[in-house]
Amino acid sequence: MIDLRNQAAVVGFGYVPFGKRGQYAEKGHLRLVVEAVAAACADAGITPADVDGYSSYYTPIDPPELFEAFGAKQLRYTAQTWGGGGSSMCGAFQNAAMAVATGAADYVVVHKVMTMEAGARYGQAFGQMGQGVPSIGGPFQYSVPYGLQAPGQMFALAARRHMHLYGTTTEQFAHVTMHARAMAANNPEARFRTPITVEDHHASQMIADPLRLFDFCMETDYGCAVVITSAERARDCPHPPAYIASAAVGAPFRYGNALMSFYNQPDEDFASSGQRAVAGEVYRMARMGLADMDVAMVYDHFTPMVITSLEDFGFCAKGEGGPYVADGNLGLDGPLPVNPHGGNLAEAYTHGMTHVNEAVRQIRGTAINQVPGATNVLVVGGAGPSPTSGMILTGSPE
Amino acid sequence: MIDLRNQAAVVGFGYVPFGKRGQYAEKGHLRLVVEAVAAACADAGITPADVDGYSSYYTPIDPPELFEAFGAKQLRYTAQTWGGGGSSMCGAFQNAAMAVATGAADYVVVHKVMTMEAGARYGQAFGQMGQGVPSIGGPFQYSVPYGLQAPGQMFALAARRHMHLYGTTTEQFAHVTMHARAMAANNPEARFRTPITVEDHHASQMIADPLRLFDFCMETDYGCAVVITSAERARDCPHPPAYIASAAVGAPFRYGNALMSFYNQPDEDFASSGQRAVAGEVYRMARMGLADMDVAMVYDHFTPMVITSLEDFGFCAKGEGGPYVADGNLGLDGPLPVNPHGGNLAEAYTHGMTHVNEAVRQIRGTAINQVPGATNVLVVGGAGPSPTSGMILTGSPE
């Protein structure tokens, strides 16, 4: 068995300034990615023509288009992880790590992009989400006729189930957003920097009961790119490497979570993130546990899913996620700071890519809300569409 | 650097009986894949619930659907290689090999399926190829208005270029199909077993000058699956393992080939398969050359692309592919037998999956047209859409 632990590292990241919905429609997907890749390569001390591999998840961009755009000599690796949204995001880093560690490619870029040019819109009914066809097949055919047409509606049922089973409250949901806003307050790049209260949260529009507007991340036009290379090459890059201690994707049988319309899973999973198994893989492969982490990036598309992710990655016991977030445990003074950049909820919704950026910044010691001495960073992919994912980055490879 | 060579192996394959166009429309993609996976697992001596990873290329099937169908405990790996058709097919095996060799998963299935149920049709204009939208974006917007709407039209220009530069003839194209039919004559599963002559070839309908009907592979409804596991586990499987000595994807800069409508590449590439670079990677990673091969599986969607693939993988010098195929070098008595099962042109068009099946059979010694003592088998992915791919399987891992 080959041990992939710390054999690859993140050596650069780049992105275009976060835009509001439709802001980059004219610029388009390819141009956004090209600018992000160029910025990431500059950060890594290489040129885009050095990139010989591309890895992503749920992207509209073909690697050959990208590598042609940069005049690279040879495209040597491509992969895309399955899964919707940002659930499988860490799988893109897993594939990139495998590729550079085995010499399939020298520098692999993980990229992700979204503009509203393509007709696909988050938060709208699935029949309008870019499929361009009037009929709905696959598992959605069984849920859409009953009103489960959009992610918000699906996650609402999981949120309600958690409330029913564990007494979780919408006040606790509010605390997740309040924390994100507090972290973003001094982040000049964050889109939502105004602090809010529980009352502000409760006054925001009800979208899919019990989820209000402030329980949703915001739609963002963005382009993001991250450069991964082998541990050997990483040591020659300008910034301290963020080694990939582990990266995994996973989904348990009868995984359903908020997408419970697809599957008929046991009750206990109904209110989970579906991430317990992948959490175990992430810790096992890294030979580290949650107690070894200095800071955590938790995918926060919907506030209740932060609560379930925290439970399933071991921050607190099952059912105690609500009190955990309301008691201030996410803050910089808490036992394990979460999303010091403001996350999807307050900085920008980039399907998890900026969670990786912030993880790298924390390891480099250059974050705005720097956790002193941060070395080991947990990154949690989105709870929701199957499969989900996670990874651990570290500044100390031994 | 981690050496992936011979760290993973193909231990089983399975498929549904090859169908004609639309034969499995009612059965549907998921059911076809499920049956193929079940057959592949039986061949590998495992149960489908043991499969914890899925890898593919250009597939309509989501891994979570598959693993749910089998009641697997945990999905631990998913990846899809970019690229259209079967060009990148060996990349799916590369990803599978990386996953099992690094312990990300125990058993990864590479699957591929096609029925005509989905509206997507090979050989029809791109505007009708399943996109479901009336507009055409990306690189196709520059070629479709000029009549390059379907693969046959695009490959026709590359074929004509090869004829112009090297004096290649349509008689030589015919010999590629004649060889395939000859090989398929005693293959009871082959769809086209009737031998043909040059006259038969020339009498077949002209589709996209200079390509006639008998220069095209046939549309096939199919479901195929292959099981990959680690070298350690492979030794416990019922059949001799086919170790993955190397697997690579690649595309050179300004790769255009038959899809020359996309890019403006140098003249010498215009008539190539675009595979010279990936051929070098495949041989380098395996630490073997063409002279070490005992039999070769060459993707044969269009007869002229077999000629260019042979040239670029070193079977003959550039421009000499036409005489090479016409002189009988592909046969069982030739220097390196090619596609003893009949290939895409005569057995079934499965986007390259049956080339892998036959490679495994040759290594096991169970092929109908068995090459005596076959140990090392070259597999060449499709010339055409970027990136392309190749791999070497071996029965002798040292």
Interface residues (C-beta under 8 A of the other chain):
Chain A: M1 I2 D3 L4 Q7 Y54 D62 P63 P64 E65 F67 E68 G71 A72 K73 Q74 L75 R76 Y77 T78 A79 Q80 T81 W82 G83 S88 G91 Q94 N95 M98 A99 A101 T102 G103 A104 Q131 G132 V133 G138 P139 S230 E232 A248 V249 G250 A251 P252 F253 R254 Y255 Y263 A277 E281 M285 S386 P387
Chain B: M1 I2 D3 L4 Q7 Y54 D62 P63 P64 E65 F67 E68 G71 A72 K73 Q74 L75 R76 Y77 T78 A79 Q80 T81 W82 G83 S88 G91 Q94 N95 M98 A99 A101 T102 G103 A104 Q131 G132 V133 G138 P139 S230 E232 A248 V249 G250 A251 P252 F253 R254 Y255 Y263 A277 E281 M285 S386 P387
